[in-house]
Amino acid sequence: MSEKFELEYTLNTSPRVLFNRLSTPAGLAEWFADDVNLKEGRYSFVWDGTEQIAEVVSRKDNKHIRFRWIEEDEDSFFEFRIQKDELTGDLALMITDFADDKDDAVGLWDSQIAELKHAIGL
């Protein structure tokens, strides 16, 4: 049984720049997967020659995007939410995901976010 978890990363960038990296095939291919394509509303993510298909189930520009894997349980998704702290101006990327092994998944997200920061120039 997969466990739902949330992660938070602080990124020193604008919501618009960050959302572009979270929602477009070119942006996602910079840090999330080896290759990303969008066809007929479905995103194709490729890692090491293996393809997984996801669809967007919820989206609000510069705020959040939620993907659902086509071959997974209906309740299984991954979501990126952008939250700005009104007092400090800090931008947080909130990630919601599901995994059988949370520790492995967190390690993978940490690695992916390091790639994201590099892609943004942080």
N, C-alpha and C positions, 0 to 999 in steps of 0.2 A: 504493500500500500504506500503510495506516494505521500510525502509530508509537505504541506504548504509552508513556505517561509518567506520572510521579507528581509531585504538588505537595503542599506542606505549608504550612498557615496556622495561626498561633497565635491562639486566641480566648479571651478572658477571660470564660468563661461555664460553666455546668454541663453535663455530658453530657446530662442529661434535656432541658434547654432547647434545646440544639443539635440533638439527635436529632429532636425534634419538627419543627424547621425542615427537616430532611433527609428525613423519611419521611412527612409528612402532606401532602395536597393543599393545605390552607390555608397550612401552613408553607412549602412549596416555591413557592407562588404569591407569597409575600412577597418573594422574591429571585431565584428561579431561572428562572421563566417568567412570561409575562403572565397565564396561567391554567393551572390544573392540576385535573384531575378523575380520580376513581378509580371504575372500573366493572368489575365482574366480575374483580377482581384485576389489572386493567391500568390503568396511569397514562397519561393523555392530557395531553401538554404542548403548550401553544400559545404560539407566538412570532409576532408580526406577522401573525396570522390563519392561520398554517400550523401544522398539528397533527402531532405525532409521538407514537407509542405505544410504551411500554416496560412490561416486566414485571419484578417483583422476583424475582431468582433466589437471593438469599441475604439473610438479615436476622437480626440479633441486637440486641434493644432496647438503646439507649444505647451501642452498640459499633460496628456497621457496617450498611450497606445497599448492595446491589449491584443495579443496574438493567441490563437488556439491551434495546436497541432492537429492536423486532419486525422491522423491515425491514432490519436490518443483519446482517453476518456473525455466525455463532454465537459466535465468540470475542471479539466486540466488546462492551464493556460500559463503564459508568462506575460507580465505587464511591466511597462516602464512608465513611471509617473514623475513629473518634474514639479518640485515644490520650492518656492522662494520664501526665505525667511524675511518677513517684512521689516524687522528691526535691523538685522545684520546685512541683509542683501545677499546672503549666501544662497547658493543654488544646490539643492539636493536632488539626486537621482534615486528614486525609490524603485526597487525591483521586487516583484512578487513572482515566485516560481514554485514548482513542485519537484520533488526528487525522492527517490528511494533511499539514497545516501546523501543526506544534507551536507555533511562535511566535504565530500567530494564536490558537490555542486557549488558550495560557497567558495572553495578553492578555484574552481573553474571561473566563476563570476569575478573573483578578485583579479585573476589573470586577464580576463576579457576587459574589465574596466581599466586596467593598466594600459591595454592597447587603445581603448577609447581615449584616455587622457593624452596618449602619444599622438593619436590622429587629430585631436583638437589643438595640440600644441601646448599642453599643460605640463 
